[in-house]
Structures are given as C-alpha cells and as structure tokens.
Amino acid sequence: MRKIEYDKIQVHARPINLVLFVQDFVGLFTDIIDRKQISVSFDYEAREIPIWYDPDLLEKCLYNLLFNALKYTPDGNSIFLSIKQKNDGSLLFSIRDTGCGIAQEDLPHIFDRFYQGSFSQNSGTGIGLHLVKTIVELHSGSIQVESEVGIGSCFTIYIQTGKKHLDPQNCDNTPWTYIDTEQGSVTANDHTIVDQSKSEELDKSLILMVEDEYDMRMYLRHKLTVFFRIAEANNGRDALNKLQYLQPDIIVTDVMMPEMSGIEFTKIVKENIETCHIPVVLLTANEELEQKLEGIETGADAYITKPFDANYLRIRIIKLLETRKKIQKKFSRLLNLEAQEIDVTDPDELLLQNSINYIRTNISETDLSVEDMAKKLNISRTNLHRKIKTLIGSSPIELIRIIRMKQAAYLLEKGSLTISEVAYEVGYNSLSYFSSSFNTYWGLSPSAYIKSKQTDAE
C-alpha cells in the first residue's frame, strides 16, 4: 500500500518573488530535463512578481505539475511556463506540456482524490492533483485544466496578490529566500537552465537510491539533489551491478522490489567486505515489527516507514554520514597503535589491521606494492583502494608511506641505527629520497628530527 494520507494542511504564508521561486525550482529538475532533451521556457512580465504563499506548499504544487509535465512529455519536446498579470492585479500561472493529453471523459475527475484516469499509465498515487487543488484553494485561488489528446495539457493556477485574503495568523513577514541559491539557478534572460558547478557537485556525498517506483525516485531526487549527488537503481540486482563501479557514501533502498528485495540486497551488501562499510537506510510501507527486525538483522543502519517527511530522511542521512566520519577518525587512530595492542572484531577494522600488519611485516622491501598487498588480503586492488580510502581517508599508497614515516621516526628517536640504516630498514634504497620524504612528512630533516628529540629529552 503506497497511498499517502495527508493530515490537515497548515498554511504559513510568506512574501515570495514568484519569478525567482519558479526559476530556482525548475533548476532542481535539470538532470531529468537534460536526460529527456526537453526544452523548458519561462515567460513573465517582470523580474519581481510578489505574492503571499506558503513556500513548502507552493513547492508541492509545482512539483506535482512540473513532474507530470516531464513525465508525459515525450523526449525532445517542449514545456512552457508562464506568469500573466490580470488587470485586477491577480496572477495566472500556467504549465503547458506537449504530451499525450487527457481524454475528455477524464477531465471532470482529475482533481478527485485517488482518481487515476487512462492517462496515468497505472503509476502514481492518484492524489497529486487533488493535493494541488487543495493547496490552491487554501490560498483562496483556483486551478483549471485544458487538454487535448495527442496535443498536450495546460494547468493554470489563479493566484491572488497581497495578503488580505489570508488569515493574519497564518502570515509571516519574513521574505522567502532559496535555501541554497548558489547551488542551482535558471537565468532570467534566455530561460536556459544552468548546471551546478562541477567542484560544488563533487563535494557532495553520493547516495545510491534503490527504488522500483519511478515517481518515488523522482520525488526523492527532487528533495535531496540540492544536498547530495544521486545515483539511481531500479531494484537490488541493478544496485549490485552499479556497486561494481560506483562508490556511494550511503545507500537508500526500498524494501519491496521485483527481482531482488531491499532486505536481500542489504544482506549481500553487509556481508561483502568490499561494501559492508556503506551505511544503508531501508524505506518501507510495512509497519510490521517482524519486517523491521528482519531489516535491522541484515545490518541496515536505519529503518524508515512510509509515508515519511523528506526532511527527516535528509537529517537521518546526514547523521549517518557524520557517524561514518567519526568511525573514520577512530580507524585513523589505529595507525598510532602497535598491532598487538588492538583487539580486532569488526570486519572493517580487521581489513585495516591486516593491511597494517602486512605493511609492517614487509616494510623493508623497497618494492612493497599495493598489488601484492591486495593479493595477500584476497581483495582486488581497486576495492582495497576504495575500502582503505573510505575507512581512514588515505589511499593504500599513502598508508604505506604513513607507516614507513612513523616507523622511521621511531627508529631515529631510539638512536640505535644511523640515518642510512633507518632508511634501508623502512624500504628506501636512496638516502636522499628518504630524507626528502621524511622532511615532507614531518617538516624536519632526519638529522634535525634527531636533534629535536634529544633537546626534548634534556
């Protein structure tokens, strides 16, 4: 059961520049628009068109209308948005697509709750347009539709300006501002949608979203794309294939899916040494305790029941990523401990400790390589790199260098070997290269390091 129930809607209206609001909102759909090669144009009569509206509710209206337009418009076609001001100051906001259109017999019912006409392609919940109508009427407006099969549909919202039509208790004078205007926008002059900068995008954590329902994937993408990078999979099997080349920071997966369920997928992820470190969030419409326990037993890190608030999901994701960073710091501290001092129980910790042990055992070998270490640990070089990088924030090559430099410092401080002997002991056959590496890591030459320790001892 995926029908979402809505409680009584509360209106919290604020002053909004409708033009900027629509531009920023359309920017969130850049990926879909580019993928479908759809031309989106936006016509308006002034750069600033102020209205009083609840931003969250207006976003829900736009999401449902624009999502439907993108869904039913064939690849390569067009969508037209416009804001027109009437003589009395009120506004008409329209979204017109060039899709399949709606049959005349369906038109009188499309705003009815749970109605799914022949145009719906048996997808969705059947409540989107009913919700839009409800929100519009809560703001003392109205919505109309014109459609012709094979030509397309046009939805027009009537919006009153000012706030006299609203309950003063529901009004907040704080102007709306986009939560992150620097992360996506639409230019007003040529109506061209602009991508986020590559550098900003790469700084975001990557979510692998596993969900068989297209509508839900698009909803989650819309809610999360401002904060995260998103990769998508249709089911558990598809997700496993993508994990062969993707390195997600976290996985969000539905439970009930064809081919491979979220429970089975999570179990495989958590039992695989190459992926068990990735946090997994399970989403399900099933509130039965038994299924929740089954999900947790597979190793899932969080279990969220539908319907859920998208902000709650976002916060859970952020907290899980923060926890992963704390674990990374914990693993980094292992590098300062001797192998025999550590009681190893966690699979990730075991892999890291085995890597450290291998490096320490073979530290004097000048040709010590990541390839050999990967073979010894029975893991591919690529996956070893991915795993170590995730656990401590450093690559295997960097891990080898860190351990060599720490061991070199220990031997120099001990004082029983010359600098040349220490260099050979930690795998360097060139004294000059060793001195350069040591100076880069510690900020001191080997001889200066020895003197500093002798001074400290005095």
N, C-alpha and C positions, 0 to 999 in steps of 0.2 A: 504494500500500500504506500503510494507516494503522493497522495493528495495532501497538500499542505493546508492546514487550518489557520485562519487569521483571526486573532482576537480583535477587540475593539481598537480602532486606529486612533491614536492621539496626534493632533496637529500641533507642530511647533514652528510657526511661520517666521521667516526672517527675510530681510531685504536681499534680493538676488538680482544680479545682472544676467538676464536670461540668455543673452548672446554668448557671454563668456562661459556660462554654465553648460550650454549645449556644445560649444566648441571643445571644452575640456572633456566632456562626457564622450563625445564621438571619438576622441583620441584614444580612449581605452579599447576601442574595437579595431585598432589599426591592424593587428595580426589577421583577423578574420577578413577585413576589407581587402588587405593585400593578397591574402590567400585566394580569395574568390575573384580578385581583379574587378571589384565593383567600384564604380565612380560615385562618390558621395559629394553632393553640392549643398551649400547652405546659403540661402538668401535672407537678408534682413535689411531694414531701412535705416538703422542707426547702430553705432557701435555699443551704445549703452541703452538697454531697454529694461528698466527696473520693474520688478514685480515682488509681491509678498507671497512666499510659498514655503512649505516645509521642504528643505533640501533633500532629506532622505526619501520623502515620499515622491518628490519630483523625479529623483533618480530612478525609483522603481517604475514610474510611468514611462520614462524614456527608455529604460532597459527593456521592458516588455515590448514597446512599439518598435524600437530600433532592432531588437533581436529578431522579432517576427519578420521585419522587412528584409534583414540579411538572410534569414532562413529560407524565405520563399522567393527571393530574387535570384534568378539563375546567374551563374558565373559570367562575368563580363558585362553585366547590365548596370543599371543606374538606380540610385536612390536620391530623392530630392527632399531637403528640409527647408522650411521657410517660416518666418515670423512676419505677420502683417498686422499693422495697427489700424483699427477701425476709427471712424470719425468721433465716436464717444470715448476714445482713449483705450478701450479694451483691446485684447490681442487675440489673434488666431494663429496657433502654432500647428503646422502640418508636417506629417511624414508621409511621403508618397513613394511607393515602390513600383517596380516593373515586373512583378512576379506573376504567379498563377491566377491571382484574383480569387474572389469569394462568390459562390453561387448565390443567386437572388434569394433562394429559399433559406439560406443560412443567415443572411444579413440581419433579420429581426432578432436573432437569438445569440449573436456572437458575444454580447456583453453579459449573457446569463452565466451564473456560476456553474462550473463543471461542464459547460457545453463544449463539445468537440465536433465541429462540422466536418464535411467531406474534405475541406481544405487543410485540416490539421495533420493529415498523414499519420493519424493514430499516435502522435507523440505529444508530449507536454502534459500538463495537469488539467487544463481547461479552466483555470482560474485567473490567468494573467490579465485578460482584457476586462474581466469582472472587477479585478483589483484596481486597474487603471480608472475605470468608470467611478468606482467608489471614492478613490483619492481625489479625482477631479471634482466630484460633487461636494466633497468635504471642503473644498476651496471655493464653493459657490460658482463652479464652472460647469461645462458640459462637454461631451465628446460625440462626434459624428463620424460616420464612415461612408465612403463612396467606393464602389468596387465593380469591376467588370472582369469576368472570367477571360483569361488569356491576355489581359491588358495590365492589371495590377490593382492595388488598393491605395486609398488615401485616407488617413486618420487625421482629424482636425480637432484640436482642443481649444475651447473658448476659455480665456483667462481674463478675469477682472484685474484691473490695476488698482493701486492703492491698497488700503487695508480696512476700509470701512465695512466691508462685507465679512470680516473675520472677527471672532471673539477676541477682545483685547487681551484676555488672559492667555490666549494661545500665540501671542506675538512676542518676539524677542528682537530688540532693536539692533542686535549685533549683526553687521553685514556678513553675508556668506563669503568665504574665501575657500578656494580649492585646497584640499589637504596637502597637495604636493604639486604646485603648478609648474615646477621646473622639470617634472618627470614626464610630461606629455602635453601636447597642445595642438591646436589647429590654427593655422594662420587665417586671419580675417580677410586679407586682401584677395588671395587666389583660391581660398577654400581648400587648400591642399593639406592633407593630414601628415603631420611630421612625426617621425620615429623618435624614441628616446635615444639619447647618446649612447654609443656602444660602451664607453667606460662606465657610465652610471649603471647600465644594464648588467655588466659583468660583476659589479659589486654586490648585486642582489643574490640571495640564496636561491638555489634551484629546487623547485618542487616537481616531483613526478606525480601527476594526478591520474589515478586509475579509476575510471568511471565509464560504464557502458552507455549511460543515457547522455545523449548529445546536449540536451537542454541543461542538465545539471553541470556538465563540464563547462559550458559557456557561462553559466551563472557564476561558478567558482572562479573561472578565469577573469570575469568582469570584476569580481570583488577583490581578487588577490593580485592581479597583474601590476598594480601600482607599487606593491611592496616586494614582490618576488618575481623571479623568472619561472615560467610554467612550461613543462613538457607533458604531453598527454598520451595516455594509453587506453584502449577500449576495454581491456579485461586483463586478468592476471597473466595469461600466457603472453599477450602482447607486451606487457610491462617487463616480464623476464627477458624477452628479446631485447628490449631497449636498455636494460641494465647492463647489457654486454658492452655498450659503448657510451652510455650516459653515466654521469657521476652526480646523482642528485644529493642534496643536503638533507632532504626529508621526503617521505612518501605519504601521500594522502590517498586512500583507496576505499572504494565502496566494498560492501561485503557480498551482496547478491549480484553476481555477474555470470554471463554464459562462458563456457569453455573452461574457465578457472576462477573460482570464487576468491574473494579478498582474504578469507581465512586461510585457504590453501596457499595462496600467493605469499602471504605474510609468513607462514610457516617455513616456506622454502627460503625466503629472504633471510630470516633469522637463524636458520640452520647452516647457511653458507658463510664461511669465514670471510669471503670477499665482500659480503653485503650486510653482515649482521650488525654492523655499527650504525646503519642508517635508521633514524627514528621512523616509526610507522604510525599513522593515525588512521583508525578504522571508522568509516561512516556507515550507518545502517538505519533502516526504518524499523527494525525489530527491537522492541524494548524488553524482550525476554531475558531474564537473568542468565539462563543457560548459555545463550549465544554470546552474551557479554563475557562470561567466564571463559568460553572457548576462545574468544578473541584475545583476551589477556594471556591465556595459557600459550598461545602461539608466539608470544613475545611482543605483541603490539604495545606501543608506548602510550597510546591514548585511544579512547573509545567514545565516539560522539554519536548521539541518537538524533535522527531526523524527525521533525524539522529542527534546524539549529540556526542561531544567529551567526552570520558570516564574520562579524567582529570577534565573536567568541572563538571561532575556528582560527582566525588570524592570530589572536593572542596565544592560543594553545601552541600553534606552530612556532611563534617567536620564543615562547618559554622552553619548548623542547630544543630549539636551536641553541638557546643560552645554556641549557644543561649540557649539551654536546660540547660546547666550548669549555665549560668547567672540567669535563672529563678529559678534554684535550690537554688542558693545563696540568691535570693530575698525571697523565701519561708523560708529559714533558719532564715532570719532576723525577720520573723513574730514571732518567738519564744521569741523575746525580747520585744514584744508589748503586751499590755493588750488587751483582746478580744474586748472590746467596742471601742478601738481606730481604728479598722480596718474596712474599707468599702469593703465588700466582693461581688465580681461579677463573677469571674472566677470559673468554676466548680472544678478545682483542688484546688484552694485557699479555696473554700467552704468546700471541704472534709477535708483539713488540719485544717481549723479553727474549724470545728465541732469536729475533733479529739482533738484539744487543749482544746476546751470548755468542752468536756466530761471528760478529764483528770483533769482539774481544778475543775470541779464540784464534782468529786469523789476522789479527791486527798488524803483525809484522810482515805480512805478504804484500809486496808492492803492487801486485796485480789483483788485489781484492776487488771484486766486482759485484754489482747488483745482480747480474745474471746468475752468477754462481750462488749467491745468497738465496735468490728466488728458487733455484733448483733444489737447494738443500731444504728449504721450507715447504717445498711442494706447492708452489703458487706461481702464477705467471708473473713476469717482470712488470707488466702493465698493472696488474691488480695489486702487486706488492707496493708499487709506487703510489697507487690510489689509496691503499689502506694506510700506509705509514703517513702519507701527507694528511689524511683525514684525522688520524689519531694524535699527531704531535705538531702538525703544521709545517713539517720539514720533509723533504724528499728522502729516499733511501741514501742517495749520494751525499746529501747534507748530513744525514745521520752518521754515516761512516766518518765524515770529516769531524763532526762534533765529538765523537768518541775518541778519535785519534788525538785531537787537540786537548781534550780533558786528560787523557792518559799521559800525553807528553808533559803537560803541566805538573801532573802528579809525580812523574819520574824526575823532572828537573828540580822540583821542590825537595824531593827525597835526597838528592845530591850524590847518589852512588854511581851515576853514569855521566859521561861527558855529553855535551850537546850533540855531537856526531852520533854517539851510541844511542841516545834517545831518539834521534831522527830515524835511524835504522830500525830501532825497536818498534816504532809505530808505523813502519811501512814506507818510509821515504828513503830513496837511494841518492837523493840530491840534497846536500846540506843547505844550499841557497834557496831551493824551492821550499824546504821545510821551514827555514827562517822566515820566508815571505808569508807562508800560510799561517804560521804561528802569530806573526805580527798582525796580520789581517784579522784573526780571530780574537786575540787577547789585547791588541792595541799596544803591545810591547814586543821587543825582540826577545829571543830566548835568554840571552845574557842579561838584559835589563830585567826580565821577569825573575831570574835567579837573585839578582841584587835586591829587588823589591821585597822578596820573601825573606832574605837574610836581614834586611833592615827591620822588617816587621817583627822578626824573631828577637832582635835586640831590644 
